[in-house]
Amino acid sequence: MNIIRKRSNIILFLTIVFFAGLVYHTVNIFVNANDWVLNTRNWHLTEAGNLDYAGSICDCKGNILAYSSNGDRHYNDDESIRKACFHVVGDDSTVNMYNSVQNIYRAELIGNNFLFSFGMPKNLRKGKDITLTIDADVQKAAYEALDGRKGAVFFYNYMTGAVLCMVSTPVYDPENIPSDDELENDEQYEGVYLNRVCSGLYAPGSTFKLVTAATGLENIRNVEKVVYHCNGTDIIGGNDINCEFVMGDVDMTGAIVYSCNCYFGHLTDKLGRFAMTRQAEKMGFNKSIVFDGFESAKSEYDVLELDGNEFAWSGVGQANVLETPLNVAVISAAIANGGVPVMPYIVSGISGVDHEPRQVLGERMMSEENAKNLSDMLDSAVAVNYGKGSFSDTFDVCAKTGTAEVADGQPHAWITGFCRNEECPLAFAVVIENGGSGYREAIPVAAAVLDAAEKSLSDQ
């Protein structure tokens, strides 16, 4: 009897373990369905590609950017639009384009309800459709304005957070993928998988002066009224800080308008490392920006070990300061929005389910009064230096250019800013790698995108 009882207990124990394990794994499969969908052992990833019957991706006006037909993945009919949307949409792979919709939302696109898919015909295994906030025509305008140069363009609505344009170059045509040899050895494809908006780290040059100016406004009473005499050079930390020319007496507005390095080097030295670091981190440095699964590199501001002269140059956006175009644009958005940025989003709906309203506020970067001060200074920079004629009168653009010196090659050309016109509430950043002058090279790119954006917004 004892032997029978022991055997019964063992059988009961094994039965309980079996069913407990079955329940655990069943629950685990449902809870981690997305991970299963993306697992290399899943048939979705091994049968004829993994987007062969996936859902479609379209822009804010319903233009199809990617779709599946007869077991193949296809992209927009316009080659320029395909290339312009390359880093947003992504390619067919799971590893090359991690900051792209087809990677981040792969589970939704191919469908994760796999338990009901076994034995089902492939053409019925279709996933969900995704609608984006970007406008394909604005993307195309940005891509064409970059004109084959490496760089990044980012425009988004600083009141709602909707991304209108996110373009990174270089690219390739996802309908005509280059060979592995071309991708490895052809210079035109160098860094092709890098989404430079999110992951490109650049010396920000004079666009960083907005951070230094904000630090001064937040920490020194009436600092914007203090006049500094620029002789074209200043000695800080035993070495020179230089300007392009002698600017004479300038207050903060004048220093922004004419981009006085000496003024901002002097102000940085006066503010000190703690105040500069604290404000830079409030304005997005040393942390990532994440939106709709897109994750940026961390913009870098680390000045603790710099000597006095290098620290002064950090306030001019040089030394070891590095920033993503995404963070540059978010700072401009904060200035436009009274000191608090609305964070970006790019997915507006999945299979007809609208995700809006999506407004997500970031950390306050500065007081409303100081944001207004900076806004007026950027307005003066356009009116006095760049010329209001650089942009359509519709936009009422406030902006700051930058020409960021690099160790080798031409400087990076920058512009960042926003439109005061609430019918076109866009904040933006443009960078052209080794493009030279921000004034001469980056302004025309921003202006071309704004012209396309005006048409896009008027059509909505």
N, C-alpha and C positions, 0 to 999 in steps of 0.2 A: 504493500500500500504506500509506503514511504517513497518507493521508487516511482510509482505511478504519479503520486502527488508532486514529486520533484519535477518529473517530465511535464506535467500539466502546467506547473508554475513557469518552467522554462519556455514552453510554447506560448503561454499567456504573455510573458515578458517580451519575447521576440515579436509577438503580434502587436503589442503596444508600441514597441520601438519602431516597427515597420510603419504603422499608421501615423505615428508622431512624425517620423521622417518624411512620409508622403505629404502630410499637412504642411510641414515646415517648407519643403521644397516647392509645393504648389503656391503657398503664400509668397515665398521668396521670388518665384517667377513673375507673379503679378506685380509685386512691389517694385521689382527691378526689371520690369519689362523693357525699358529703354536700353539698359545695359545689355540685355539679351539680344535685342535687335541689332546692336552694334558689335556683338561678339563675332569674331571671325569664324566660329563654328556654325553660325546661323546660316540657313540656306539663302536668306535675303542677300548675304554678302558673297555667296559663292556661285549662285546661279546667274550667269549672263550679266554680270555687273551689279550693282545693288540699287540703282535708281531706274532700272529698266521699266518698272510699272509704278514709279513714284508719283506723288501729287505734283501739281504745277506751282510755280512761283510767279507772281505778277507784281507790277509796280502800283502806285497809288491810283492810276487811271485805268487799270485793268490790262495794260500791255503785258503780254506773256514774256517772261524772261527765261524761264526754263520749263520744260514739260517732257513727258514720256509718251512715246507712240510706237506701237508694234515692237516692244521690247528694246527700244533705244531711247537714250536721253538726248533731247535737242534743246537748242537755245534760240533766242530771238533771231528773226530773219535779217536784221540789220547788223552787219559785222561790227560797226563802231559801238553800237549799244551792247553787243555781246562782250566786247573788250572793256567797255566802260564799266560794266556791271560785274566784271570778272571776280573782284575781291569781295563783293557783297554776296553774290550768288554762290561762287565757288565752282570747282570742277567736280568730276565724278569720284575722285579719290576720297579716302577716309583719313589720310595722313598729311597731304600737302597743304590744305587750306583749312586749318583749324578755326580761324576767325572768319567763317563764312556761313551763310544760311544752310547750305546743303550739308554741312558738317554738323553744325550746332543743332539743327532741327531735322536731322536725318531720320530719327525715330518717328516723328510725326509724318514726314514725307513718305516713308515706305510702309508705315503702319506697324504698330506694335501688338496688335491683337492676334498674335501668331497662332494661338491654340485653336482658333477657328479657321486657320488658313491651310492646315494640312489636308492635302487632297484637293484643295480648291484650285481651279485653273489659274494660271499665272496672271491672266488679264483681269482677274477679279480681285487681285491682291493690292489694289491701289490704295495709297495712303491719303493724307489730307493735303489740301491746297493751302498755300500761304500767300497772304497779301502784305506787301511792304509799303513803307511810307515814302520811299525814294521815287523820283520821277525819272524815267528812262531818258527823256529828252534833255533834262538838266544834266544827267550823268554824261550823256554824249557830248554836251557843250563843254563840260569840264575836261573830259578826255581829249577832245580836239584842241582845246586851248593849251593844254600841256604840250601838245605838238611833239610827241616822242621823247620828251625829257622825263627823267625820273622825278617823282614828286608825289604830293598828296593834296587833295582838295576835300574839304568837309564843310557843309552848310547844314544848319538845322534851325528849327523854329525855337527861339529862346523863350517863348511863352507857353508852348505845349510840349516841347521836347522832340517833336517829329523830325526825323532826319530826312532832308530833301536830297542830299547829294553826298556820297562817300566814294571817292575815286582814288585809286592808287596806281601808280605806274612804276615799272614796266608791267606788261600783261602778255598773254597770248590768247588766241582765239580758241575757246573751248570746243568749237566745232571742227577745228583743224589743229589738233594738239601736236606740237613739235616733237621730234624724236628725243630720246634720252640724251643722245650725243649732242644735239643742238642745245638742249636745256643746260647741259653741263659746260659747254665750251663756247657758246655764242654770247658775246657781251650784252646783246640786247635783252637777254633773259636773266641777267645777273640780279638776284634777289627777287625773282618774279613771284614767288609764293608769299612774300612779305606784304601784309596789309599795312602800308606805311602810315595810314591815318591812325591806327591803333598801336602799331608795334614799332614804327619808325622813331628812333630817338635822335634828335638833332640839337646842335647848339642853337638856342632860340634867338640869339642876337638881340636887337633892340626891342623885339616884342616882349622880352622879359622886363623891360623898363616899366611895364604896367604893374608888375609884381612889386618892384622897388618903390614906385610911386605910391601904391596902395599901402605898403609898409610905412612909408613916411607919413601919409595922411592918417593912418590908424594910430600912430605912436607919437607924433610931434604936433602940438597944437599950432595951427596956422602955418604949417610948413610950406603950403602952396604959395604963400605970399613972400617967402624969403627969397631975396635976390642973390644970385651967385654970379661972379664975374668970370667968364670963360676966356682965357687967353689962348685957347687951342690946345693947351697941354696943362697937366697938373701933376705934381709929384705926390704920390700916395704909396706908403709902404716902401719908400726908397726907390721907386721906379715910376715911369711915366704912365699916365692915362691920357690918351690923345683923342682929339676930335677931328672931324674932316676939315673944319675951318674955324677961325676965331669967331665966337658968337657974341662976345661982349656980355652985357648984363642980361641974365635970363632968370625968370621965376620958373616954377614947375611947369606951367603951361608952355612957356617958351622952350623949355628943355624937352618936352614931349614933341612939340611942333617941329623943332629943328634937330631932335635926337642928339642932345648934348651928352656925350660920354663922360666928360669931366664933371658935369653936374651930378650925374647919377653915381659915378664912382665916389665922389665926395659924400653924397647922401648915404650911400651904402656904408662907407667907413664910419660915418656918424651914428648910424642906426645900430651897428654891431651885429655879430653873428647870431646871437640868440633871437633878436627881433626879426631878422631877415629869415632865419630858418623857420620860426614859428609861423610867420605870415605865408611863406612859400608853401608850407605843409597845409595851411588852411586853403590854399589856392591849388591844391591837387598834387603837389610834389611828394615824392617818396611813397606813393601808393597807387594802386591800379584804379581805373575806371571800368566798371562792368555795366553793360546794358544789353538786355535780350540775349545773353550768352556770349556776346563779344567782350573780350577782356583785353585791356590795354597793357602795354609795358608801363613800368613805373617811371614817371618823369623824375629826374634826379637833381636834388640840390643838397650837396654835402660839402660844407665849407669849413668844418672844424679844423682841418689840417692844412688849409691854404695859408700862404704867407699874406701879409697885409696888402700887397699889390694885387695878388691873385684874387683875394677876397673882394677888393674894390671892383675888379673886372667882372666878378660874378654878378654884381648888380646891374651890369650892362649886358648880361646874357652870354658871357664868354667864360673863360676858365674851364671848370669841369661841369658846367650846367648843361643838362640835356633835357629835352621836352618832346612829348608827342604832339603832333598837330591836333589831336583830339583834345588834349588838355588846354592847348592855346585857345581853341574855340570856346571851350567851356568857361574859361576866364572872361572872354569877351561877352559871353552870354550873361555871366553874373553882373558885369558892369551895366549891361543893357537892362537887366531885370532888378535893379535896385539893390545889388549886392549879394543876392542869392541865386545861384544857377538852377535852372530847370534842367534835369539830366536828360540825355538823349534816349530815344527808343526808335526801333526800325521795323518791328513787326506790328502791323496794325490789326491783323486778323488771321485766324486759322480756320479753314473750311467754313467761312461765313460767320464765324463767331467773332464779333468786333471786340478788340481789346481796349478800345478807348472808353473813357478818358484815362490816360496813362501818366499824367503829370506827376513827376517825382522830383521833389526839391532836394538839392544838395546842401552841403554845409554852407552857412553864411560866410562869405569871404571878406566882406567889408560892410561898413555902415551904409545906409541908404544915401546919406549926405555925401559920403566920400565916393560912392558909385556915381552919383550925379556930377561931382567934380571931375572925375575921370572921363565920364561921358562927354562933358563939355570940352575937355582938353583934346579928346580924340576928334571931336567935331572941328576944333580949330586946326588940328593937324591936316585934315582934308581941305578945309577952306583956305588955309594960308599957305600950306606947303605943297600938297599933292594937286590941289585944284578940284573944286566941286565938279568940274567938267570931266573928271576922270571916271565918274559914275553918272548914271541917269539920275535926273533930279527927283525921280519917283522915290528913290530909296532913302535919301537923307543919311548917307553913309558916314559913320564915325570909324576911324581906322588908324592903325599904326603899322608901318612897314618895318622890316628888319633886314640887315645884310650881315649874316653871321659868318665871321671868319672861321675857317677850318684849317687843319694842319697842312693838308695838301689839296690843291685844286682851287677853283673859284669859290667864293662864299656861297652859302645857301641863301636863296632869295625868299623872303617871307612877307606876308601881310595877314593881319587879323583885324577883326572889327565886327560891326553890326549895323543894321538899318534901324534908324529911329522911327521910320514910318511903320505904324502898327498894322498896316495892311500887308506889309512884307517884313514880318518880324524875324529876320534871319541873323544869326551869329555865324561867323565863318573863320576858317584858317586855311591858308594856302602856303605850301612850301615847295620850292623847286630846288632839287639837289644841285649844288655847284652852279646855280643859275645866275649868280652875279648880284646885281642890284635889286633889292626888293621893290624899289620905286619903279624901275624900268621894266622888270620882268614879272613880278607877282601881281601888281595892280591890274594889268590887262587881263590876266587869267580870272581874277575875282570879278572884274567888270563883265566879262563874257558870261560867266555863270549867273551873275545877278540878272543880266538881260534875259537869259533863258528862264530864270526863276520867276521873273515878273510875268512872263507869258503863262507859265505853269500855274501860278497862283490866281491869275485872272480867269483861267479856264475852269477853276474849281468852283 
